[in-house]
């Protein structure tokens, strides 16, 4: 009975530490290339150190919630926000631009200070400097035993390793580091994140560089560290994470790392890939059929897109820009009511309950089709939300937009009307030619 009680008390204490994040952090200042890098350290007495690299945007409140539980398991935790320390704008482009030397230096500093084995951890676009730093450190260290005893590997949550968000309907180009990394990697992929369907391709690319890559899909999770994801699946994953990470660290520690690395081909891109206006569509112009149910259970089967202009809009309620553009979509639909026009809305990987609650709070004047598993968005090659396909009356995709825009802006309505008018003129010309042919035959 006493043993069971002690175990209950220990679990309860860990849960309290996880939820409150009350363990105080030590503040370190590390000088690297003339820059002072701030590090929050949660010290532990064990032999492992987790270097947690912030993704460069948002907050990491949930990191601070689980750090105490990691410390309880003997894992020394260091947290660094490079964008903040370097006074850089917190954007995805900033994370793409970091070359990895700060991470390399932090690995060396942390090891010399503590003598512990080090594992890197990051999420989203923070994966890019994390992998770059691991590679630079590997290149600077030649002895196999030294490498295996110091750098265990890298843990990544839903990594974004794209050179830029690709134009709508096209495949992404990965940053070069993705295909030349040799450090052992563990990928936790959120099951409800749009990158989930890209995971097989990413694993193949990362494995091509010689890295041993492990992966796990977190089903029903939009983002473990995304504060607005309050689902029970996410809360369970968050509570289980400290114990899982301690196991994964040991797995990476035992994984052999190739000594030689491939040559890194540097490429730069100033393009964000985000279209803030209707752009000529670059992917396959043939739209796929839609066979889905609405949030209210009505079955919709859309296969023939001819005869009208159709907007197919992929979005999610947790996506701020998606919600912001809904009023303009409502107004567009109203302004185009007397024309051959159709608005098709497809919600990404959310439940009927979530959508019905959302529809009670936000006015949506069009039916919402439910892509419950996100497979339809994957088939349409959607990489960002919102993403909207503009299909002409001939049934082919003409324009694509992978950002939120004002859909009832005069220039947008002009473009949509031009598609309708052009089709009407072509139809009239075809009818006229057919009449002339019929007259000639008579």
N, C-alpha and C positions, 0 to 999 in steps of 0.2 A: 504494500500500500504506500509506504514511504517513497519507494522508487518511482511508482507511478505519479505520486504527488510532485516529486522533484522534477520529473520530466514535464509535467503540466506547467509548473512554475517557470521552467526554463523556456518553454515554447511561448508562454504568455509574455515573458519579459522580452523575448526576441520580437514578438509581434508588436509590442509597445515601442520598441526601439525603431523598428521598420516604419511604423505609422507616424511616429513623431519626429524621427531623425534628430534626437536631442544630443547625440554624441558630438562634442565640440571638435573642430578641426584645427590643426596647427597650420599656420601660414608661413610658407617658405618663399623666398625670392631667389631665383636661379638666374645668374647672368650668362646670357648666350649671345655671342656676336654683338656685344654692346647693348643688348636689350635685356630688360629685367622681366623675367617670366614669373608670374605669380602662380603658386601651387598651393592647393588646400590638401593637407595631409591628415588622414585618419590612421594613426599608427597602430600596429598590431605586433605581437611577439613572435609570429610565425616566420617561415622562410620564404613566403611568396609576397610579391608586390604587384598590384594591379594599377597600371597607369591609365587613367580614364580620360579620354580626349573628348572635349565638348564638340558638338557638331557645328558650332559657329552661328547658331540661331536658336531662338526659343530659350526655355529655362530647363534646368535639370533638377527640379524639385524632387522627382522620384529617385534620382541617384542618391540624393542626400538621405532619402528614407531607407534605402537598402544598404548604404555604406556601413552603418553600425552592425548590421547582421553579418556583413563580410568580415569586419574586424573581429567579431565573436568567433569566427572560424579561422582566425589566425592570418588573415590576408590584410596586408598593409595597403591602403588605398590612397593613391595620389590623383587629384583632379586638376586638370588644366584647361583653361579656356584661352586658346592662342589668339583668337580674334580680339578678345578683350584686352589681353596683356599687350598686344602689339598695336592697339588703338585702330584696328581695322574695322571696316563696315561688316556687320554680321550678315553676310549673304552667302549663298551657295557658291558664287564665283570666287569669293575669298578663300573658301576651303579648297576649291580646285587649284588655286594659285599657290598655296603653301607647298614648298618643295620638300619638306620632311626633315630638314636639318635641325629644327628645334626639337622634334621628337627624338632624333638620333642623340642629341646632346642630353636630353632628359633621361634617356635610357642609361647613358654612361654615368651621369650624375647620381641617379637613384641607386645604381648598382655600387658605385664607389662609396656612397654614404651609408648604405644599409647592408651590402653584401648579399642581397636577396635575388632570387630569380624573378624575372619581370614578364608580365603579360600585358599587352596593349588591349584596350577596349574602346570602341567608339560606335557611333551609329550614323545612319544617313550619309551625308557628304563628308563627315569626319573620317570616314573610312579611307579617303584619298590620302591625306597627310599621314594617317596611321600606317598605311602600307608603304608609303614612300620613306617614312622614318625607319621602319623595320628593315627595309632594303639597304638604306644608307648605313645603318649600324652593322648589318651583315657584311657589307663590302669592306667596312673598316676593321673587321675582325676575321682573321684567317683560320685560327685554330678551331677544329671541330668540337673539341671538348669544351672550349670556352664558350662557343656559341650555344651549345645545347644546355650548358649550365646557367646561362644568363637570360637569354631571350626564349621564352617558351613558345610564343606565337601571338596571334591576334584574334580577338573576339569581336565580331561585327554584328550589329543589329540592323536589319533591312538596309544594307549598304547601297548607296547611290554612287555608282562608279562610272557614270556617263560623262563623256566629254562635254555634252550639252543636251538639254531636252531636244529630241529630234523633231523636225516638222511633223505635223499630225499625219499618221498613217505610215510613217517610215520607221525603220529599225534604228536603234540607238548605236552610237559609236562609243566604245568604252575607252576610258583613259588608259594610256599605255601601261601604267603600273599594274593594272588588273591581270595582264597576261605574262608578267615577268616576275611576279612575287614568288618566293620560295619558302617564306615563313609559313608554318602551319596555321590554318585559319578555321575558326568555327563561325558559321553564319546562322544567326537566329532570324528567320524571315517571318514577319507578321503576315498571317494568313489573309487578312482583309485589306492589306496594302496593295496598291496597284502593281508594285514590282514583284508580287508573289509569282506571277506567271512567267516572269523572266528568269526565275531562279535556275532552271536547268541550263539555260544558255550561259549564265554567269558562272556556274560551277564548272562548265566545260572550259570556258576561257581562263579561269583562274587555275584550273588544273593543268593547262597547257604549259604554264611556266615552271612546273615541277612541284608546286605546292600541294601538300596534303590538305584537302578541304573537307570539313565535316559540315553538316547542315541539319537544321530542325525547323519545321514550320510550326509557328504558334497559331493554332487554329482559333478562329473567332476573335483574333486580336488585330486592332488597327495599328496600335503602337504601344509597346510596353511603357515607354517613357512619355507618351502623349497624354497630357493631364486631362484632356477632355474625353479620353477613352475610359469610361467607367464601367465597362461590361464586366460580368462575373468572370469570364475567361481571362481577361486582362489582369484583374485583381489576383486571381489564382496564380497566374504566371509570374506576377510581380513578387508574390510571397514565396514562391518556389525558387526564385532566381538565385538568391545567395547560395543555397545548397548546390544548385546546378552549376553555378560558376566555379565553385570550389572543385567540383568533379571535372569540369571541362579544363580547368587550368592543369590538372594532373594529366589529363589526356594529351593536351598539347605538349606538355613537358616530356612525355614519353615518345612523342612522334619525331622521327628522324627528319632533319632539315638538310636538303642538298647544299653543299658548300658553294658550288658554282652557280652564278646567276646569269640570266640572259641579258644582252645589251638592251638598255632602255632607250627606245626611240621617242624623243620628246616632240610633242605636238602641242600647239596652243590654239585656243579658240576664244575669241571675244564675243561670240554669239551665245545668247542664252537659250536660243531655240524656241523662245516663247513668242507667239504671234499675237499682237494686240490689235489686229485688224484681219479682215478676211483675206487670206492668201490663196493663191492657186494651189490646189491639192496636188501633192507629189506622190501619193501612194497609189494602190490599186483603186481605180475609179469605180469598180463594181461594188455597190453596197451589199452587205450580207443581209439575209432575212432576219426578222426579229419575231421570235415566238416566245412571248413572255406574258406574265400576268401583271395587272395593275396592283397598286397597294390595297385596293378594295376587292381583289380577287377576280376581276374581269379579264378574260383571256383575250390577248391581242395577237393576231398573226399578220405581220406586215412583210410582204414579199415583193409586191409590185410598187415601185416608186415613181412610175411614169405619170405624166399628165399634170403634175404640180411641183412646186418647189417644196422640198422637205428639209427641215432642220432636225438632225438627230443629235441631241445634247446629252452627254454623259456627265454625271455629277454625283456629289455625295453631300449629305447634310452637315458633315463635320468639316467640309471645305468652305472656308470663309468666302473666297471669291465666288464660288458657286452660288452661295446664298445671296450674295450681293447682286448678282446679275438676274435673279429671278424676276424682280419687278419690271426690268426692261424686256424680258421675254414675255411677260404678261401683256405689256403694252404693244409689243410687236404683233403678238397673236391677235389683239383687238384691231390694230390698224390694218392687218392683212385679212380680216374676217371675210371680206367680199371677194377675195381673190383665190385662185388655185394654190393654196398654201397650207402646209401642215407642220405642226410642231410636235416632235416625238421626244419625250423626256425619258432617259434611262438612268435609274438610280443604281449606284455601285455598291454591291455587297452589304446591304443593310436589311434588317428584318422589317416585316410589315408593322410590327408594334412601334419600332422607332420611327418609321415613316408616317404612320398615322398620327403619332404624337407631334411630329414636326409639322404636318399639314394643319394641325389645330393652331399652331403658333404663327405660321408663315402662310400668306395667301399665295396659292399656286393655282392658276386658272387653266391648267392643262393636265391631262392624265399623266401619271408617273408609272412607268414600267419598272418592274423589279428584277434587276440582274443579281439575284441573291448570292451567288457564288463568285461573281466577278468574271465569269468565263466569257460572257458576251463582250465585255470591254476588252478582254485580252484578244479575242478573235478580231475585233475591229482595230487592234493595234493601238489602243489608247495608253498613253504614258503619263499624262498629266490631267488634272481636273481643274476647272471644267474643260472638256473637249467637245467641239461641235462640228459636225459634218454638214455641209450644205449640198444637197442633192438637187440637180436641175430637173426640169420636166422631162428630159430624155432618159431619166433614171440613172444618171452617172454622177458621181461626186465631183463637184466643181471647185468648192472652196473648203478650207479647213481653218479652224481657230482653236488653239490650245491654251486659251486664257479667257478671263472674264472681260466682256466688252459691253458697251451700251447698244443693245440689239435694235433699239428703235431710233438710233441716230439717223439723220437724213441720208448720209452717204451709204449706210447699210441698206436702208429701204430702197434707195435708188438702185443698188446692185441687185437686190432680190427682184425688183420690178423689171429690171433689164433682162433677167433670165426668163421671166414669164413672157415678156413682150417678144423676145427673140424666138422663143418656142412658138408663140402664136403666129408670127410672121412666117416661120418655116412651115408650119402646118397649113397656112393659107396658100403658100407657094406650092406645096405638095398637092393640095386639093385642086388648085388651078391646073397644074400639070396633068393630074389624073383626069380632070374634066376635058382638057384638050385632047388627051389620048382617046378618051371615050368618044368624043365628037368625030375624031379622025377615023375611028373604026366603024362608026355608023355611016 
